[in-house]
Amino acid sequence: MLQQDSTDDTEDVSLFDAEEETTNRPKKSKIRHPVASFFHLFFRVSAIIVYLLCELFSSSFIACMVTIILLLSCDFWAVKNVTGRLMVGLRWWNHIDEDGKSHWVFESRKASPQEGKTVSEAESRIFWLGLVACPVLWVVFAFSALFSFRVKWLAVVIMGVVLQGANLYGYIRCKVGSRKNLTSMATTYLGRQFLRQTTGDTQTSSGE
């Protein structure tokens, strides 16, 4: 869903229109947006619970499928447009310019040194835990449905992977910046792991 044509552009910009009261508050561990935090997890967790238990309470596959897709759609909209902006100061979106060219925009709210950090640690943990864990579960469900030959559920779990995976990808882009930065981070991490392993092997050989 986030794939873009070769003519598309991406932008990494500051979240200029975030709520002023949020940017002026210091970083705290308490939850400052309880409603946003609740709905950040509610729709996606509800979709998983319905997927796991719906056949126990209903014999209608259509009703189960519609319920799950509705929950996934509500989750996609809420996470993309509301909870990311309020909880971690990130937002991604797309717009078409006057020439018909598509632009992907990845926004990140950056507080000035005078304002201090603006993101609540508790909300950040809730946001990223829900954002990462649920798509992983849908991937597991996809393989489970495939290998158990539950073909009729494949469309549902693929929808879960696509919608929640799209938000995960978008917010990772907001967090780390451009694709070059993402590639650089991955290369640096792998390099450090290789160097650490090499150093450990050398120390082990010296001890012997």
Backbone as JSON, one array per atom type, in Angstrom:
{
  "sequence": "MLQQDSTDDTEDVSLFDAEEETTNRPKKSKIRHPVASFFHLFFRVSAIIVYLLCELFSSSFIACMVTIILLLSCDFWAVKNVTGRLMVGLRWWNHIDEDGKSHWVFESRKASPQEGKTVSEAESRIFWLGLVACPVLWVVFAFSALFSFRVKWLAVVIMGVVLQGANLYGYIRCKVGSRKNLTSMATTYLGRQFLRQTTGDTQTSSGE",
  "N": [[0.82, -1.2, 0.0], [2.02, 1.12, 0.57], [3.74, 1.33, -1.47], [5.37, 3.14, -4.0], [5.28, 4.93, -7.1], [7.94, 5.42, -9.51], [7.95, 8.06, -10.04], [7.1, 9.31, -7.82], [7.56, 11.38, -4.92], [9.18, 11.76, -1.74], [8.98, 13.29, 1.46], [10.6, 14.47, 4.36], [9.64, 16.08, 7.08], [9.08, 18.62, 9.64], [6.63, 18.31, 12.21], [4.54, 20.6, 11.97], [2.04, 21.43, 12.71], [1.19, 20.41, 15.12], [-0.46, 20.02, 18.29], [-0.32, 22.91, 20.28], [-0.26, 22.93, 23.07], [0.71, 20.46, 23.67], [3.34, 20.5, 22.73], [4.52, 22.21, 24.48], [4.8, 20.95, 26.88], [6.72, 19.25, 29.36], [8.73, 16.22, 29.11], [7.27, 13.34, 30.41], [6.62, 10.44, 32.44], [4.04, 9.66, 32.79], [0.75, 8.91, 31.43], [-0.48, 11.08, 29.13], [-2.44, 11.29, 27.25], [-4.94, 9.56, 27.63], [-7.27, 8.62, 26.32], [-6.54, 8.49, 23.59], [-4.45, 6.65, 23.84], [-5.87, 4.42, 24.69], [-7.57, 3.84, 22.46], [-5.62, 3.42, 20.6], [-4.77, 0.84, 21.08], [-7.17, -0.54, 21.3], [-8.78, -1.08, 18.9], [-7.04, -2.66, 17.28], [-6.31, -4.79, 18.96], [-8.84, -5.8, 19.49], [-9.59, -6.68, 16.93], [-7.83, -8.84, 16.62], [-8.67, -10.5, 18.73], [-11.32, -11.04, 17.95], [-10.81, -12.4, 15.56], [-9.57, -14.73, 16.56], [-11.56, -15.86, 18.18], [-14.03, -15.77, 16.97], [-15.25, -17.91, 15.57], [-16.12, -19.51, 17.58], [-18.32, -18.29, 18.63], [-19.94, -17.56, 16.57], [-21.35, -18.81, 13.58], [-21.25, -17.69, 11.16], [-19.26, -16.85, 8.6], [-19.1, -14.57, 7.02], [-20.09, -12.51, 8.67], [-18.12, -12.49, 10.66], [-15.86, -11.82, 9.13], [-16.53, -9.26, 8.13], [-16.73, -7.83, 10.52], [-14.09, -7.98, 11.51], [-12.63, -6.7, 9.44], [-13.79, -4.19, 9.58], [-12.95, -3.36, 12.13], [-10.17, -3.36, 11.68], [-9.99, -1.36, 9.75], [-10.9, 0.89, 11.16], [-8.87, 0.98, 13.05], [-6.63, 1.5, 11.4], [-7.21, 4.08, 10.46], [-7.38, 5.54, 12.89], [-4.82, 5.19, 14.07], [-3.12, 6.17, 12.09], [-3.95, 8.85, 11.74], [-4.47, 10.04, 14.24], [-3.51, 8.86, 16.82], [-0.72, 8.53, 16.49], [0.19, 11.15, 16.09], [-0.54, 12.42, 18.5], [0.57, 10.81, 20.55], [3.31, 10.24, 20.01], [4.21, 12.28, 18.42], [4.41, 11.99, 15.62], [3.64, 11.71, 12.13], [2.33, 10.51, 9.05], [1.54, 10.97, 5.61], [-0.13, 11.41, 2.44], [-0.14, 13.44, -0.49], [-1.47, 14.97, -3.46], [-0.03, 16.97, -5.9], [-0.48, 20.01, -7.87], [0.3, 19.26, -10.39], [-0.42, 16.68, -10.56], [1.26, 14.93, -9.35], [2.32, 12.5, -7.02], [3.01, 12.77, -3.57], [4.7, 11.53, -0.78], [4.64, 12.25, 2.58], [6.47, 12.48, 5.52], [6.22, 13.23, 8.75], [7.74, 14.69, 11.63], [7.64, 15.77, 14.89], [9.74, 18.11, 16.26], [11.1, 19.19, 19.12], [12.29, 22.28, 20.42], [15.42, 23.11, 22.13], [14.74, 24.79, 24.27], [12.14, 24.11, 24.84], [12.29, 21.52, 25.6], [12.0, 17.89, 25.81], [9.1, 16.35, 24.42], [7.59, 14.03, 24.38], [5.78, 11.53, 26.03], [7.15, 8.98, 27.98], [5.78, 6.65, 28.77], [3.56, 6.65, 27.03], [4.93, 6.46, 24.62], [6.06, 3.9, 24.79], [3.73, 2.33, 24.85], [2.67, 2.98, 22.35], [4.64, 2.1, 20.44], [4.9, -0.59, 21.12], [2.33, -1.67, 20.61], [2.2, -1.0, 17.91], [4.21, -2.55, 16.71], [3.94, -5.22, 17.64], [1.36, -6.22, 16.93], [1.17, -6.32, 13.98], [3.11, -8.33, 13.62], [1.83, -10.51, 14.78], [-0.28, -10.82, 12.97], [1.11, -11.61, 10.72], [1.99, -14.11, 11.61], [-0.52, -15.33, 11.85], [-1.18, -15.38, 9.15], [0.65, -17.23, 8.01], [-0.15, -19.43, 9.49], [-2.81, -19.79, 8.64], [-2.31, -20.37, 5.99], [-0.75, -22.76, 6.01], [-2.46, -24.45, 7.33], [-4.45, -24.7, 5.57], [-6.65, -23.01, 5.61], [-8.1, -21.41, 3.64], [-10.11, -19.53, 3.18], [-9.75, -17.63, 5.14], [-7.49, -16.3, 4.48], [-7.66, -13.9, 3.01], [-8.59, -12.15, 4.96], [-6.54, -12.14, 6.95], [-4.43, -11.24, 5.42], [-5.31, -8.69, 4.86], [-5.1, -7.64, 7.42], [-2.3, -7.74, 7.76], [-1.46, -5.98, 5.73], [-2.74, -3.45, 6.28], [-1.95, -2.87, 8.97], [0.77, -3.24, 8.72], [1.36, -1.2, 6.94], [1.02, 1.13, 8.48], [3.04, 0.65, 10.36], [5.38, 0.73, 8.75], [5.17, 3.36, 7.78], [5.44, 4.92, 10.14], [7.94, 4.14, 11.04], [9.49, 5.26, 9.01], [8.94, 7.94, 9.58], [10.22, 8.12, 12.04], [12.97, 7.47, 11.66], [13.66, 8.92, 9.45], [14.76, 9.49, 6.12], [15.01, 6.98, 3.49], [17.68, 6.52, 3.03], [18.8, 7.08, 5.52], [17.63, 5.01, 6.97], [18.75, 2.75, 5.74], [21.42, 3.27, 6.32], [21.4, 3.08, 9.13], [20.78, 0.37, 9.47], [23.02, -0.81, 8.26], [25.06, 0.17, 9.92], [24.34, -1.03, 12.35], [24.58, -3.8, 11.75], [27.29, -3.82, 11.18], [28.39, -3.18, 13.69], [27.56, -5.41, 15.17], [28.97, -7.44, 13.87], [31.59, -6.61, 14.34], [31.65, -6.76, 17.14], [31.27, -9.51, 17.52], [33.53, -10.49, 16.25], [35.55, -9.36, 17.82], [35.0, -10.64, 20.25], [35.51, -13.31, 19.58], [38.24, -13.12, 19.1], [39.25, -12.43, 21.63], [38.56, -14.73, 23.01], [40.17, -16.63, 21.73], [42.7, -15.64, 22.46], [42.65, -16.02, 25.2], [42.74, -18.76, 25.4]],
  "CA": [[0.0, 0.0, 0.0], [2.92, 2.27, 0.61], [4.64, 1.34, -2.62], [5.17, 4.35, -4.77], [5.85, 4.92, -8.43], [9.26, 6.05, -9.62], [7.77, 9.5, -10.16], [6.66, 9.85, -6.53], [8.56, 11.98, -4.05], [8.93, 11.67, -0.32], [9.49, 14.42, 2.21], [10.72, 14.33, 5.8], [9.47, 17.45, 7.56], [8.67, 18.74, 11.03], [5.18, 18.32, 12.41], [4.36, 22.0, 12.29], [0.7, 21.77, 13.18], [0.82, 19.66, 16.31], [-1.11, 20.85, 19.28], [0.64, 23.76, 20.98], [-0.15, 22.56, 24.47], [1.52, 19.25, 23.76], [4.75, 20.82, 22.51], [5.04, 23.01, 25.58], [4.86, 20.18, 28.1], [7.94, 18.46, 29.49], [8.61, 14.78, 28.97], [6.91, 12.69, 31.64], [6.35, 9.02, 32.27], [2.61, 9.39, 32.89], [0.0, 8.94, 30.18], [-1.13, 12.38, 28.99], [-3.59, 11.15, 26.34], [-5.48, 8.23, 27.92], [-8.25, 8.19, 25.31], [-5.77, 8.1, 22.41], [-3.72, 5.43, 24.18], [-6.85, 3.33, 24.72], [-8.01, 3.47, 21.12], [-4.46, 2.93, 19.86], [-4.73, -0.61, 21.27], [-8.49, -1.15, 21.32], [-9.24, -1.62, 17.62], [-6.17, -3.72, 16.78], [-6.44, -5.95, 19.84], [-10.19, -6.34, 19.27], [-9.57, -7.42, 15.67], [-7.15, -10.11, 16.87], [-9.54, -11.33, 19.57], [-12.45, -11.5, 17.12], [-10.28, -13.41, 14.64], [-9.28, -15.97, 17.28], [-12.7, -16.43, 18.9], [-15.32, -15.57, 16.3], [-15.87, -19.17, 15.18], [-16.73, -20.11, 18.77], [-19.56, -17.59, 18.96], [-20.75, -17.33, 15.37], [-21.1, -19.74, 12.47], [-21.28, -16.89, 9.94], [-17.95, -16.34, 8.21], [-19.26, -13.22, 6.49], [-20.2, -11.59, 9.8], [-16.8, -12.4, 11.28], [-14.96, -11.11, 8.22], [-16.91, -7.85, 8.09], [-16.37, -7.25, 11.82], [-12.63, -7.85, 11.59], [-12.2, -5.67, 8.49], [-14.24, -2.9, 10.11], [-12.03, -3.02, 13.22], [-8.87, -3.05, 11.09], [-10.1, -0.07, 9.07], [-10.94, 1.92, 12.21], [-7.53, 1.05, 13.62], [-5.74, 2.15, 10.45], [-7.49, 5.52, 10.44], [-7.06, 6.14, 14.18], [-3.37, 5.19, 14.29], [-2.48, 7.02, 11.08], [-4.33, 10.26, 11.79], [-4.68, 10.59, 15.57], [-2.67, 8.41, 17.94], [0.69, 8.79, 16.22], [0.45, 12.59, 16.28], [-0.69, 12.79, 19.9], [1.37, 10.01, 21.49], [4.75, 10.28, 19.74], [4.57, 13.42, 17.59], [4.75, 11.56, 14.27], [2.51, 11.57, 11.21], [2.67, 10.33, 7.64], [0.38, 11.15, 4.76], [0.14, 11.55, 1.01], [-0.94, 14.45, -1.18], [-1.27, 15.11, -4.9], [0.16, 18.38, -6.22], [-1.26, 20.52, -9.01], [0.71, 18.56, -11.6], [-0.85, 15.29, -10.47], [2.35, 14.11, -8.83], [2.06, 12.03, -5.67], [4.09, 13.03, -2.61], [4.59, 10.94, 0.55], [5.2, 13.16, 3.57], [6.7, 11.85, 6.82], [6.41, 14.35, 9.65], [8.23, 14.41, 12.98], [7.67, 16.97, 15.7], [11.04, 18.27, 16.89], [11.04, 20.26, 20.11], [13.51, 23.08, 20.58], [16.05, 22.89, 23.45], [14.06, 25.54, 25.31], [10.9, 23.43, 25.17], [12.57, 20.2, 26.15], [11.38, 16.77, 25.11], [7.66, 16.48, 24.53], [6.93, 12.73, 24.28], [5.68, 10.77, 27.27], [7.79, 7.67, 27.86], [4.76, 5.62, 28.87], [2.8, 6.63, 25.78], [5.81, 5.99, 23.56], [6.15, 2.44, 24.91], [2.44, 1.76, 24.43], [2.51, 3.18, 20.91], [5.51, 1.24, 19.64], [4.59, -1.99, 21.41], [1.16, -2.02, 19.82], [2.48, -0.83, 16.49], [5.09, -3.61, 16.21], [3.51, -6.57, 18.02], [0.15, -6.67, 16.23], [1.49, -6.81, 12.63], [3.82, -9.61, 13.72], [0.82, -11.54, 15.02], [-1.02, -11.05, 11.72], [1.99, -12.41, 9.86], [1.89, -15.47, 12.13], [-1.83, -15.83, 11.45], [-1.16, -15.63, 7.71], [1.32, -18.51, 7.78], [-0.98, -20.47, 10.09], [-3.94, -20.03, 7.74], [-1.79, -20.97, 4.76], [-0.31, -24.13, 6.23], [-3.6, -25.26, 7.79], [-5.39, -24.7, 4.43], [-7.85, -22.2, 5.88], [-7.96, -20.47, 2.53], [-11.1, -18.45, 3.25], [-9.29, -16.61, 6.08], [-6.28, -15.65, 3.98], [-7.96, -12.51, 2.63], [-8.73, -11.37, 6.19], [-5.24, -11.94, 7.61], [-3.61, -10.4, 4.53], [-5.77, -7.32, 5.11], [-4.47, -7.22, 8.67], [-0.87, -7.52, 7.52], [-1.27, -4.8, 4.88], [-3.14, -2.22, 6.95], [-1.12, -2.58, 10.13], [2.14, -3.12, 8.23], [1.5, 0.12, 6.32], [1.26, 2.09, 9.56], [4.36, 0.38, 10.93], [6.38, 1.25, 7.82], [5.08, 4.82, 7.74], [5.97, 5.53, 11.36], [9.39, 3.92, 11.05], [10.04, 6.3, 8.14], [8.88, 9.2, 10.33], [11.15, 8.08, 13.16], [14.37, 7.44, 11.27], [13.92, 9.82, 8.34], [14.74, 9.01, 4.75], [15.44, 5.6, 3.27], [19.13, 6.48, 3.17], [19.07, 6.97, 6.95], [17.23, 3.67, 7.41], [19.79, 1.83, 5.27], [22.64, 3.56, 7.08], [21.23, 2.53, 10.48], [20.88, -1.08, 9.38], [24.41, -1.15, 7.98], [25.83, 0.44, 11.14], [24.01, -2.05, 13.35], [25.2, -5.06, 11.35], [28.73, -3.66, 11.33], [28.72, -3.27, 15.11], [27.39, -6.8, 15.61], [30.08, -8.22, 13.31], [32.8, -6.21, 15.07], [31.56, -7.3, 18.49], [31.49, -10.95, 17.46], [34.94, -10.71, 15.91], [36.33, -9.03, 19.01], [34.77, -11.7, 21.23], [36.24, -14.51, 19.14], [39.67, -12.86, 19.27], [39.55, -12.51, 23.06], [38.49, -16.14, 23.4], [41.37, -17.3, 21.23], [43.84, -15.17, 23.24], [42.57, -16.63, 26.51], [43.17, -20.15, 25.28]],
  "C": [[0.85, 1.25, 0.0], [3.87, 2.3, -0.57], [4.34, 2.56, -3.46], [5.84, 4.22, -6.13], [7.18, 5.64, -8.45], [9.15, 7.55, -9.69], [7.37, 10.14, -8.84], [7.83, 10.41, -5.75], [8.19, 11.73, -2.6], [9.57, 12.86, 0.36], [9.55, 14.05, 3.68], [10.72, 15.74, 6.39], [9.07, 17.43, 9.02], [7.16, 18.79, 11.11], [4.78, 19.7, 12.91], [3.01, 22.31, 12.9], [0.25, 20.92, 14.34], [0.25, 20.6, 17.35], [-0.07, 21.62, 20.11], [0.81, 23.34, 22.42], [0.69, 21.32, 24.66], [2.99, 19.58, 23.63], [5.36, 21.59, 23.67], [5.16, 22.24, 26.89], [6.15, 19.39, 28.18], [7.66, 16.98, 29.36], [8.33, 14.16, 30.32], [6.59, 11.23, 31.36], [4.86, 8.71, 32.31], [1.95, 9.5, 31.51], [-0.79, 10.23, 30.1], [-2.36, 12.32, 28.09], [-4.22, 9.76, 26.53], [-6.46, 7.72, 26.88], [-7.53, 7.72, 24.04], [-5.02, 6.8, 22.66], [-4.66, 4.22, 24.18], [-7.22, 2.88, 23.31], [-6.84, 3.04, 20.23], [-4.39, 1.41, 19.93], [-6.08, -1.27, 21.06], [-8.86, -1.82, 20.0], [-8.37, -2.79, 17.17], [-6.22, -4.96, 17.65], [-7.81, -6.6, 19.66], [-10.25, -7.15, 17.99], [-8.91, -8.79, 15.84], [-8.02, -11.05, 17.69], [-10.72, -11.89, 18.78], [-11.97, -12.58, 16.16], [-10.08, -14.76, 15.34], [-10.54, -16.65, 17.82], [-14.01, -16.41, 18.13], [-16.02, -16.88, 15.95], [-16.5, -19.89, 16.37], [-18.09, -19.52, 19.08], [-20.47, -17.37, 17.76], [-20.36, -18.32, 14.28], [-21.06, -19.01, 11.13], [-19.89, -16.34, 9.64], [-18.03, -14.9, 7.73], [-19.32, -12.2, 7.63], [-18.86, -11.4, 10.49], [-15.85, -11.57, 10.43], [-15.26, -9.61, 8.21], [-16.52, -7.16, 9.39], [-14.88, -7.0, 11.92], [-12.14, -6.74, 10.67], [-12.62, -4.29, 8.96], [-13.31, -2.45, 11.24], [-10.65, -2.63, 12.69], [-8.88, -1.68, 10.41], [-10.14, 1.08, 10.07], [-9.57, 2.1, 12.84], [-6.57, 1.79, 12.7], [-5.95, 3.66, 10.47], [-7.04, 6.17, 11.75], [-5.56, 6.25, 14.4], [-2.69, 6.16, 13.33], [-2.74, 8.51, 11.33], [-4.38, 10.87, 13.19], [-3.61, 10.16, 16.56], [-1.19, 8.67, 17.71], [1.07, 10.24, 16.47], [0.43, 12.95, 17.76], [0.32, 12.09, 20.8], [2.87, 10.14, 21.26], [5.16, 11.43, 18.83], [5.0, 13.06, 16.18], [3.48, 11.49, 13.43], [3.02, 11.37, 9.8], [1.39, 10.44, 6.82], [0.84, 11.36, 3.32], [-0.72, 12.68, 0.44], [-0.54, 14.52, -2.64], [-1.13, 16.6, -5.21], [-0.64, 18.77, -7.46], [-0.91, 19.82, -10.31], [0.3, 17.09, -11.59], [0.22, 14.35, -9.94], [2.1, 13.77, -7.37], [3.28, 12.26, -4.77], [3.77, 12.34, -1.28], [5.32, 11.85, 1.53], [5.29, 12.44, 4.91], [7.11, 12.93, 7.81], [6.87, 13.9, 11.03], [8.31, 15.71, 13.75], [8.99, 17.03, 16.46], [10.99, 19.46, 17.84], [12.37, 21.0, 20.17], [14.12, 22.82, 21.94], [15.34, 23.63, 24.58], [12.79, 24.84, 25.77], [11.13, 22.1, 25.86], [11.87, 19.11, 25.35], [9.89, 16.74, 25.41], [6.94, 15.14, 24.58], [6.94, 12.03, 25.63], [6.29, 9.39, 27.06], [6.77, 6.55, 27.89], [3.95, 5.51, 27.58], [3.65, 6.12, 24.63], [5.93, 4.46, 23.59], [4.86, 1.78, 24.43], [2.3, 1.84, 22.91], [3.35, 2.18, 20.12], [5.28, -0.24, 19.9], [3.39, -2.46, 20.59], [1.41, -1.98, 18.33], [3.28, -1.99, 15.92], [4.5, -5.0, 16.45], [2.34, -7.07, 17.18], [0.41, -7.08, 14.77], [2.24, -8.13, 12.63], [2.83, -10.75, 13.94], [0.03, -11.85, 13.75], [-0.18, -11.84, 10.71], [1.95, -13.87, 10.3], [0.56, -16.1, 11.74], [-1.86, -16.17, 9.96], [-0.5, -16.97, 7.39], [0.49, -19.66, 8.34], [-2.16, -20.82, 9.19], [-3.5, -20.72, 6.46], [-1.46, -22.44, 4.95], [-1.43, -25.04, 6.74], [-4.72, -25.3, 6.74], [-6.71, -24.02, 4.77], [-7.87, -21.05, 4.87], [-8.92, -19.29, 2.67], [-10.66, -17.33, 4.2], [-8.07, -15.85, 5.58], [-6.52, -14.18, 3.64], [-8.03, -11.62, 3.86], [-7.37, -11.09, 6.81], [-4.3, -11.1, 6.73], [-4.01, -8.93, 4.68], [-5.17, -6.79, 6.4], [-3.0, -6.91, 8.5], [-0.65, -6.21, 6.75], [-1.58, -3.52, 5.63], [-2.24, -1.88, 8.13], [0.36, -2.49, 9.74], [2.39, -1.77, 7.59], [1.77, 1.18, 7.38], [2.63, 1.9, 10.19], [5.46, 0.97, 10.05], [6.38, 2.78, 7.81], [5.69, 5.47, 8.97], [7.46, 5.25, 11.55], [10.08, 4.96, 10.18], [10.02, 7.65, 8.84], [9.97, 9.25, 11.4], [12.59, 8.21, 12.71], [14.69, 8.36, 10.11], [13.87, 9.12, 7.0], [15.18, 7.56, 4.65], [16.95, 5.47, 3.4], [19.51, 6.35, 4.64], [18.74, 5.6, 7.47], [18.28, 2.65, 6.99], [21.08, 2.03, 6.05], [22.57, 2.97, 8.49], [21.38, 1.02, 10.47], [22.32, -1.52, 9.15], [25.28, -0.94, 9.21], [25.59, -0.63, 12.19], [24.68, -3.38, 13.01], [26.71, -5.0, 11.5], [29.16, -3.78, 12.78], [28.6, -4.7, 15.62], [28.55, -7.66, 15.11], [31.37, -7.92, 14.07], [32.8, -6.78, 16.48], [31.83, -8.8, 18.51], [32.95, -11.26, 17.16], [35.84, -10.44, 17.1], [36.2, -10.11, 20.08], [35.52, -12.96, 20.88], [37.73, -14.34, 19.36], [40.08, -12.98, 20.74], [39.5, -13.95, 23.56], [39.71, -16.91, 22.97], [42.6, -16.91, 22.04], [43.84, -15.82, 24.63], [43.0, -18.08, 26.5], [44.67, -20.24, 25.12]]
}
